[in-house]
Amino acid sequence: MSMDLDGPVPFSGIEQDQPVATILCCNCGAPIDGTSATGALCPDCVKLTVDVSAGIPREGVLHTCKDCERWLQPPSSWITALPESKELLALCLRKLRGLNKVRVIDAGFIWTEPHSRRIKVKVTVQQEAFTNTIVQQTFEVEYVVATQQCPECLKSFSPHYWVASLQVRQKVPHKRTFLHLEQILLKHQAHRDCINIKEVKDGLDFYFAQRNHCEKMVEFLQSVAPTKTKKSQQLISHDEHTMNKTFKFTFSMELIPICKDDLVALPIKLAKSLGNIAPLTLCYRVGTSVNLLDPNTLQTADVPSAIYWRSPFKNLADVTELTEFIVMDIEPVGRNNGRFHLAEATVARASDMGSNDTTYFCRTHLGGVLHVGDSVLGYHLTGTVFNDPNFDAIEASSQYSSTIPDVVLVKKYYPRKKKSKSRNWRLKRMNREQEDDEGGRKQDQERQEADFEMFLRDVEEDQELRNTLALYKARNKPDNRMQGVEGGDAMEEDSESDDEAPKINMDELLDDFDELNMEDGE
């Protein structure tokens, strides 16, 4: 039988009736097809003799900044990459010359000792060695980690490299406001562009390598606190031929000198414009404006930053002047505004207990938390002389002089140790330089510790304040009870003395996965 073909028969390269030529491998002697493109080598010998990674180096150098722990990506950019991350692996592969001539199949890290300053990468590549013959090979590359300071960190170690600075000041006898601002900056990572932070007497100095970074910080602080900002610039250099000028910019920011729990005497004219609130008020919150409360009526008023700086006034007394009182009797009035509950209370100074029977009657906004026998902190106005023109005007006014109470209660007081060591939470702190002051360094350190302890207690007692911060779980510490009887007794005494103090639930705490450039704030 015969068949008619419509077209020519494709040529296979070997005659149909001709046998396939078989030869022996020149290395191992295995029989192979003599017509293959590999010549006189079998596939196994091809893998052993052909090196597809011959032009790829087996060693390299990676540069990292030991201050900010970033990696140098040639030619001049610096990237952030965690150990054994995909970003670091991509950087290692970019450092290999000749890798673009082969096909990368797989790449991964090989474990090395963290302190060996070595990084090993296992790479698998493929390449066509002969026609229709692909060779796959796996090799290791070892990188030496060298340290090199990045330009941003270099500028932070020299006072002449910064381009813009922000000076934040608040003239108050404590640092609670700056501690709160520090936590807000940490939560929102608003300080990541700072090349240096310096702590001075009345505030903080932030230094930046670029002007727009400083302006960004100014806008952020203006959105979280009532401030007043001034700007100045200084000519550093001037090129007459190219007309290029170099300036240094300085932003001066002043915070309102009124803090939470301060007693404030408003100007009578301003008080009437704020809903006719009583001039003698209590500051219960400071945000973008100052929130004031009349403890006698629970009336509230907000003083925006623009209105305050138009006619500024100071606080009448701050938290350093609080006095401890004991609640002898308290009766709720029945009025509340959702957060505060009005009550009539009879209190006596804790220092007078056992010596005299002097008591004081007042109205308070703490009717929802106070009970008979509780300790409460407040301002004792009877017999106190305030050198304040606004308070003098209130006393001279026939309308408001009769409304001045003997005592203004501020917050409930929980008797505790001087410094609690049994907290299950902690706060992060920013790395900052201290102002050089050889004479009063010890006193400043004690004052800072006292202010920080006061701030920690405010965080425990104020739920609204905790919602604006990032609280972290405390690190595991060795059990003192295993170190002797005294350590165990101390822990039991701490737990007993802090039973009534508010505690923070573990549900409100975060796990700390990144502790770079932070200090402990325990």
Wavefront OBJ file of the C-alpha trace (Angstrom):
o trace
v 0.000 0.000 0.000
v 1.280 3.428 -0.840
v 0.322 6.853 0.568
v 0.487 10.215 -1.066
v 2.165 12.890 1.100
v 0.922 16.472 0.876
v 4.301 17.903 1.785
v 7.938 16.966 2.289
v 8.894 14.695 5.170
v 10.726 16.697 7.959
v 14.423 15.840 8.189
v 15.390 14.423 11.565
v 19.118 14.592 10.969
v 19.524 10.786 10.973
v 18.546 8.434 8.214
v 15.650 6.202 9.146
v 17.392 2.992 8.197
v 20.719 4.115 9.672
v 21.577 3.020 13.268
v 22.243 5.665 15.965
v 25.981 6.236 16.554
v 27.053 5.350 20.077
v 30.375 6.466 21.550
v 32.046 6.274 24.900
v 32.521 9.227 27.275
v 36.089 10.456 27.197
v 36.187 10.751 31.006
v 34.238 7.877 32.529
v 33.694 5.613 29.502
v 29.921 5.555 29.735
v 28.089 5.028 26.405
v 26.474 8.183 25.076
v 24.824 9.409 21.886
v 27.531 10.563 19.554
v 25.252 13.098 17.875
v 24.515 15.055 21.083
v 25.702 18.639 21.475
v 27.771 17.787 24.564
v 30.452 16.248 22.403
v 32.325 13.364 24.001
v 31.047 13.995 27.551
v 28.183 12.303 29.335
v 25.649 14.431 31.303
v 27.307 13.562 34.633
v 30.730 14.608 33.398
v 29.263 17.807 31.978
v 28.053 18.749 35.466
v 31.469 17.998 36.905
v 33.587 19.761 34.303
v 31.452 22.751 33.262
v 31.316 25.582 35.846
v 28.439 27.951 35.015
v 29.284 30.167 38.020
v 32.913 30.700 37.095
v 32.588 34.489 36.849
v 30.652 34.957 40.098
v 32.757 35.844 43.172
v 32.539 33.740 46.322
v 33.350 36.594 48.713
v 31.979 40.075 49.275
v 31.761 42.989 51.707
v 28.615 44.542 53.187
v 28.756 47.923 54.912
v 26.446 48.745 57.828
v 26.135 51.752 60.123
v 26.453 50.624 63.720
v 24.521 53.648 64.999
v 21.303 53.368 62.977
v 21.932 49.753 61.801
v 21.161 50.549 58.172
v 22.921 48.957 55.188
v 24.754 50.680 52.358
v 23.194 50.091 48.960
v 25.640 51.283 46.293
v 26.304 53.853 45.257
v 25.168 56.066 48.139
v 21.744 55.055 49.469
v 21.138 53.490 52.885
v 18.304 51.022 53.486
v 16.805 49.439 56.584
v 16.899 45.624 56.577
v 16.436 43.148 59.410
v 18.730 40.104 59.736
v 17.861 37.335 57.246
v 15.158 39.466 55.643
v 14.277 39.552 51.973
v 15.608 43.119 51.743
v 19.013 42.025 53.023
v 19.025 39.008 50.678
v 18.273 41.262 47.708
v 21.159 43.510 48.745
v 23.511 40.504 48.922
v 22.532 39.339 45.450
v 23.023 42.811 43.984
v 26.591 42.799 45.270
v 27.475 39.736 43.134
v 28.992 40.593 39.766
v 28.123 38.320 36.850
v 24.911 37.087 38.420
v 22.932 38.670 35.602
v 24.471 36.224 33.110
v 22.853 33.201 34.751
v 19.363 32.344 35.939
v 18.889 32.408 39.724
v 16.722 29.497 40.843
v 16.974 29.772 44.625
v 18.791 31.800 47.274
v 18.779 31.718 51.069
v 20.810 32.445 54.181
v 23.024 29.946 55.964
v 23.104 30.353 59.745
v 26.228 31.983 61.145
v 27.207 33.125 64.605
v 25.667 36.600 65.181
v 28.977 37.998 66.496
v 31.130 36.538 63.713
v 30.479 39.530 61.410
v 29.899 37.070 58.582
v 26.856 36.461 56.378
v 26.658 33.346 54.187
v 24.240 32.984 51.280
v 23.487 29.777 49.379
v 22.682 30.443 45.699
v 21.390 28.009 43.044
v 21.805 29.038 39.378
v 21.143 27.545 35.956
v 22.749 28.164 32.575
v 22.706 26.513 29.161
v 26.189 25.032 28.790
v 25.551 23.406 25.373
v 22.677 23.315 22.962
v 19.609 21.879 24.748
v 21.817 21.158 27.777
v 21.081 23.129 30.961
v 23.460 22.871 33.913
v 22.341 23.680 37.464
v 24.857 24.486 40.179
v 24.740 25.482 43.861
v 27.466 27.501 45.589
v 27.998 29.582 48.734
v 29.002 33.223 49.044
v 30.483 34.635 52.244
v 30.136 38.330 53.043
v 32.205 40.230 55.579
v 30.175 42.833 57.508
v 32.147 46.071 57.774
v 31.060 49.182 59.679
v 30.754 52.549 58.001
v 29.023 55.623 59.364
v 26.131 56.885 57.271
v 25.904 60.623 56.446
v 22.949 61.166 58.809
v 24.780 59.677 61.790
v 27.931 61.534 60.802
v 26.029 64.775 61.007
v 24.643 63.892 64.420
v 28.166 63.742 65.876
v 29.120 67.192 64.649
v 27.332 70.392 65.623
v 28.159 71.981 62.249
v 26.321 69.520 60.029
v 22.721 70.194 60.993
v 20.662 72.376 58.682
v 17.566 73.041 60.796
v 16.819 72.855 64.511
v 13.644 72.980 66.571
v 13.759 74.356 70.111
v 10.731 73.301 72.169
v 10.328 75.086 75.505
v 7.835 75.171 78.365
v 8.521 77.170 81.507
v 7.039 74.941 84.190
v 8.732 73.323 87.239
v 8.204 69.747 85.991
v 8.660 67.666 82.811
v 5.278 65.937 82.581
v 4.317 67.679 79.341
v 7.563 66.695 77.621
v 7.229 63.129 78.855
v 3.786 62.997 77.275
v 5.059 64.524 74.026
v 7.916 62.037 73.975
v 5.504 59.118 74.124
v 3.351 60.605 71.360
v 6.433 61.048 69.162
v 7.452 57.449 69.783
v 3.981 56.117 69.018
v 3.739 57.960 65.682
v 7.485 57.691 64.846
v 7.543 61.439 64.234
v 11.170 61.718 65.425
v 12.672 59.288 62.878
v 14.176 62.130 60.774
v 16.036 63.696 63.729
v 19.803 63.354 63.605
v 20.172 64.369 67.244
v 17.980 65.160 70.261
v 19.334 67.181 73.160
v 17.634 67.695 76.499
v 18.055 71.196 77.962
v 16.762 72.916 81.061
v 13.285 73.936 79.911
v 12.698 71.544 77.039
v 14.205 69.677 74.094
v 16.254 70.560 71.014
v 15.712 68.587 67.794
v 18.312 68.724 64.994
v 17.611 67.838 61.349
v 19.665 67.390 58.209
v 16.951 68.912 56.015
v 14.687 71.887 56.464
v 11.502 70.098 55.360
v 12.013 67.443 58.050
v 12.052 70.174 60.686
v 8.935 71.805 59.264
v 7.214 68.424 59.328
v 8.007 68.074 63.034
v 6.691 71.598 63.680
v 3.387 70.750 61.989
v 3.067 67.542 63.986
v 3.621 69.248 67.340
v 1.172 71.986 66.427
v -1.449 69.294 65.795
v -1.082 67.727 69.257
v -0.300 70.674 71.573
v -1.116 74.399 71.833
v 2.056 76.146 70.714
v 3.513 79.399 69.413
v 6.306 79.183 66.822
v 8.917 81.658 65.617
v 11.360 81.155 62.767
v 14.825 82.576 62.175
v 17.660 81.890 59.738
v 21.397 82.492 59.669
v 23.577 82.908 56.595
v 26.443 80.407 56.683
v 28.122 80.836 53.286
v 27.620 82.809 50.087
v 29.176 82.220 46.663
v 29.319 85.460 44.689
v 29.943 83.695 41.372
v 27.099 81.177 41.464
v 24.915 83.150 43.921
v 24.455 80.011 46.009
v 23.658 80.657 49.660
v 23.679 78.299 52.618
v 21.430 78.964 55.598
v 20.776 77.389 58.952
v 17.163 77.535 60.114
v 16.004 77.630 63.716
v 12.404 77.177 64.825
v 11.527 78.267 68.352
v 8.362 76.677 69.736
v 6.848 77.631 73.077
v 4.240 75.470 74.762
v 1.458 76.918 76.851
v 2.690 76.959 80.486
v -0.491 75.275 81.739
v -0.617 71.534 82.414
v -3.195 69.000 83.448
v -4.478 69.384 87.055
v -3.292 73.012 87.289
v -5.411 75.629 89.051
v -6.105 78.512 86.658
v -7.397 82.011 87.349
v -8.860 83.353 84.117
v -9.165 87.038 83.301
v -12.763 88.014 84.083
v -13.324 89.369 80.584
v -12.093 86.124 79.003
v -14.194 84.022 81.392
v -17.360 85.883 80.375
v -16.567 85.321 76.703
v -16.182 81.566 77.332
v -19.820 80.953 78.207
v -19.683 83.027 81.404
v -17.723 80.345 83.250
v -16.390 81.071 86.757
v -12.893 82.611 86.549
v -11.391 80.140 89.038
v -11.141 76.861 87.099
v -9.269 73.586 86.993
v -7.414 72.339 83.910
v -8.454 68.720 83.323
v -6.886 68.188 79.879
v -4.487 69.857 77.441
v -4.811 68.983 73.757
v -4.849 71.355 70.833
v -6.599 73.691 73.282
v -6.734 74.077 77.058
v -9.802 72.378 78.576
v -11.008 74.019 81.793
v -13.577 72.880 84.365
v -15.500 74.690 87.077
v -15.608 72.189 89.998
v -18.605 73.981 91.552
v -20.947 73.621 88.544
v -19.192 71.129 86.192
v -19.242 73.771 83.455
v -16.431 73.328 80.927
v -14.737 75.698 78.511
v -12.025 75.393 75.853
v -9.338 78.011 75.324
v -7.859 77.679 71.795
v -4.211 78.395 71.225
v -4.889 81.567 69.199
v -7.088 83.055 71.933
v -4.584 82.192 74.653
v -1.598 83.840 72.951
v -3.693 86.915 72.258
v -3.999 87.494 76.020
v -1.742 84.960 77.809
v -2.120 84.095 81.478
v -0.300 81.768 83.865
v -1.501 79.039 86.155
v -2.309 79.906 89.716
v -0.850 76.699 91.204
v 0.592 73.459 89.803
v 0.775 69.829 90.906
v 3.864 70.446 93.036
v 1.658 72.447 95.450
v -1.019 69.802 95.981
v -2.010 68.988 99.556
v -3.338 65.672 100.827
v -6.817 65.705 102.362
v -8.993 63.023 104.002
v -12.651 62.761 103.000
v -14.760 63.008 106.142
v -18.160 63.108 104.446
v -19.402 63.237 100.861
v -22.906 63.569 99.402
v -23.665 63.385 95.670
v -25.665 66.297 94.282
v -27.020 64.284 91.375
v -25.569 66.336 88.550
v -23.051 64.854 86.107
v -21.828 65.484 82.581
v -20.883 61.915 81.692
v -17.306 62.097 82.956
v -17.542 64.084 86.201
v -20.065 63.720 89.029
v -20.843 66.678 91.236
v -20.788 66.136 95.000
v -20.512 68.094 98.249
v -17.617 66.972 100.430
v -16.221 67.718 103.868
v -12.471 67.192 104.046
v -9.640 67.690 106.515
v -5.930 68.005 105.901
v -4.031 64.776 106.480
v -1.363 66.692 108.398
v -4.051 68.018 110.813
v -5.418 64.608 111.736
v -4.908 64.085 115.456
v -3.861 67.683 116.134
v -7.038 69.702 115.425
v -10.572 69.270 114.146
v -10.454 71.816 111.323
v -12.538 70.730 108.348
v -13.376 72.337 105.010
v -16.549 72.171 102.969
v -16.349 72.256 99.171
v -17.962 71.076 95.994
v -16.061 68.645 93.833
v -16.301 66.929 90.461
v -14.980 63.633 91.927
v -18.269 62.397 93.290
v -18.041 59.201 91.273
v -14.701 58.013 92.719
v -14.478 59.409 96.259
v -15.801 57.713 99.390
v -15.576 58.451 103.106
v -12.047 57.788 104.343
v -10.357 58.172 100.954
v -7.297 60.339 100.453
v -7.564 63.098 97.878
v -5.166 65.743 96.586
v -6.269 69.343 96.265
v -5.293 72.992 96.498
v -5.655 74.675 99.873
v -6.721 78.271 99.148
v -7.504 79.426 102.694
v -4.649 81.569 103.979
v -2.646 81.190 100.748
v -1.285 84.319 99.090
v -1.111 84.227 95.284
v 0.894 86.864 93.490
v -1.440 86.852 90.492
v -3.337 89.875 89.130
v -6.197 87.748 87.812
v -6.807 86.177 91.221
v -6.629 89.612 92.849
v -9.288 90.802 90.425
v -11.496 87.840 91.340
v -11.161 88.627 95.052
v -11.981 92.289 94.428
v -15.007 91.458 92.294
v -18.341 91.489 94.098
v -19.717 88.918 91.670
v -17.032 86.245 92.048
v -15.400 86.864 95.432
v -18.044 84.802 97.234
v -17.513 81.825 94.917
v -13.874 81.239 95.907
v -13.817 77.926 97.809
v -11.552 76.989 100.691
v -10.327 73.834 98.963
v -10.293 72.716 95.312
v -10.044 68.938 95.072
v -8.133 67.635 92.057
v -7.776 63.826 92.066
v -7.944 60.783 94.278
v -4.704 59.881 96.022
v -3.441 56.302 96.295
v -0.803 55.828 99.038
v 2.138 54.028 97.434
v 5.830 53.583 97.724
v 8.092 56.340 96.507
v 8.937 54.324 93.387
v 7.045 51.195 92.464
v 9.093 48.293 91.082
v 6.276 45.820 90.569
v 4.740 47.255 87.380
v 3.885 44.796 84.646
v 4.319 47.448 81.932
v 6.893 49.929 80.740
v 7.386 52.855 78.373
v 10.045 53.416 75.744
v 12.355 56.415 75.848
v 14.135 58.287 73.078
v 17.911 58.455 72.853
v 18.860 61.988 73.757
v 21.852 63.918 75.012
v 21.896 65.563 78.407
v 22.848 69.174 78.921
v 26.340 69.590 80.363
v 25.875 70.787 83.941
v 28.463 69.512 86.374
v 27.104 71.346 89.401
v 23.461 70.299 89.506
v 23.614 66.981 87.657
v 22.681 64.905 90.709
v 19.775 67.168 91.628
v 18.530 67.189 88.039
v 18.687 63.401 87.935
v 16.612 63.103 91.095
v 14.094 65.639 89.811
v 13.773 63.811 86.480
v 13.180 60.505 88.244
v 10.498 62.101 90.420
v 8.803 63.663 87.377
v 8.880 60.370 85.494
v 7.410 58.491 88.458
v 4.639 61.116 88.670
v 3.955 60.651 84.964
v 3.794 56.852 85.334
v 1.214 57.225 88.103
v -0.827 59.565 85.908
v -0.788 56.909 83.184
v -2.070 54.290 85.632
v -4.844 56.517 86.971
v -6.046 58.132 83.719
v -7.664 55.837 81.138
v -7.972 58.648 78.590
v -4.240 59.359 78.841
v -3.383 55.681 78.326
v -5.341 55.601 75.079
v -2.921 58.113 73.514
v 0.226 56.157 74.452
v 1.877 52.874 73.510
v 2.415 50.695 76.600
v 4.612 47.594 76.422
v 4.893 44.498 78.523
v 7.670 44.561 81.089
v 10.670 42.347 80.501
v 10.983 39.176 82.555
v 12.995 39.786 85.691
v 14.542 37.298 88.122
v 12.310 36.406 91.038
v 13.566 38.174 94.145
v 11.997 35.527 96.351
v 14.662 33.092 95.187
v 17.437 35.394 96.397
v 16.597 35.354 100.093
v 13.943 36.132 102.655
v 14.442 39.896 102.428
v 13.723 39.957 98.689
v 10.541 37.943 99.143
v 9.349 40.146 101.977
v 9.999 43.205 99.857
v 7.860 41.852 97.041
v 5.048 40.987 99.405
v 5.255 44.426 100.968
v 5.153 46.055 97.504
v 2.096 44.083 96.488
v 0.301 44.858 99.740
v 1.078 48.580 99.612
v -0.116 48.868 96.003
v -3.345 46.880 96.328
v -5.558 49.977 96.115
v -3.557 51.594 93.324
v -4.995 51.215 89.804
v -3.514 48.436 87.685
v -3.188 48.214 83.910
v -4.644 45.110 82.280
v -2.417 42.930 80.141
v -4.877 43.381 77.274
v -3.787 47.022 76.980
v -0.090 46.152 76.656
v 1.849 45.550 73.440
v 4.633 43.097 72.669
v 7.923 44.826 71.959
v 9.456 43.446 68.751
v 11.740 46.369 67.961
v 14.012 47.782 70.652
v 16.428 49.638 68.386
v 17.518 53.123 69.466
v 15.366 52.961 72.595
v 16.120 53.057 76.268
v 14.213 51.448 79.068
v 11.667 53.619 80.845
v 10.797 51.206 83.628
l 1 2 3 4 5 6 7 8 9 10 11 12 13 14 15 16 17 18 19 20 21 22 23 24 25 26 27 28 29 30 31 32 33 34 35 36 37 38 39 40 41 42 43 44 45 46 47 48 49 50 51 52 53 54 55 56 57 58 59 60 61 62 63 64 65 66 67 68 69 70 71 72 73 74 75 76 77 78 79 80 81 82 83 84 85 86 87 88 89 90 91 92 93 94 95 96 97 98 99 100 101 102 103 104 105 106 107 108 109 110 111 112 113 114 115 116 117 118 119 120 121 122 123 124 125 126 127 128 129 130 131 132 133 134 135 136 137 138 139 140 141 142 143 144 145 146 147 148 149 150 151 152 153 154 155 156 157 158 159 160 161 162 163 164 165 166 167 168 169 170 171 172 173 174 175 176 177 178 179 180 181 182 183 184 185 186 187 188 189 190 191 192 193 194 195 196 197 198 199 200 201 202 203 204 205 206 207 208 209 210 211 212 213 214 215 216 217 218 219 220 221 222 223 224 225 226 227 228 229 230 231 232 233 234 235 236 237 238 239 240 241 242 243 244 245 246 247 248 249 250 251 252 253 254 255 256 257 258 259 260 261 262 263 264 265 266 267 268 269 270 271 272 273 274 275 276 277 278 279 280 281 282 283 284 285 286 287 288 289 290 291 292 293 294 295 296 297 298 299 300 301 302 303 304 305 306 307 308 309 310 311 312 313 314 315 316 317 318 319 320 321 322 323 324 325 326 327 328 329 330 331 332 333 334 335 336 337 338 339 340 341 342 343 344 345 346 347 348 349 350 351 352 353 354 355 356 357 358 359 360 361 362 363 364 365 366 367 368 369 370 371 372 373 374 375 376 377 378 379 380 381 382 383 384 385 386 387 388 389 390 391 392 393 394 395 396 397 398 399 400 401 402 403 404 405 406 407 408 409 410 411 412 413 414 415 416 417 418 419 420 421 422 423 424 425 426 427 428 429 430 431 432 433 434 435 436 437 438 439 440 441 442 443 444 445 446 447 448 449 450 451 452 453 454 455 456 457 458 459 460 461 462 463 464 465 466 467 468 469 470 471 472 473 474 475 476 477 478 479 480 481 482 483 484 485 486 487 488 489 490 491 492 493 494 495 496 497 498 499 500 501 502 503 504 505 506 507 508 509 510 511 512 513 514 515 516 517 518 519 520 521 522
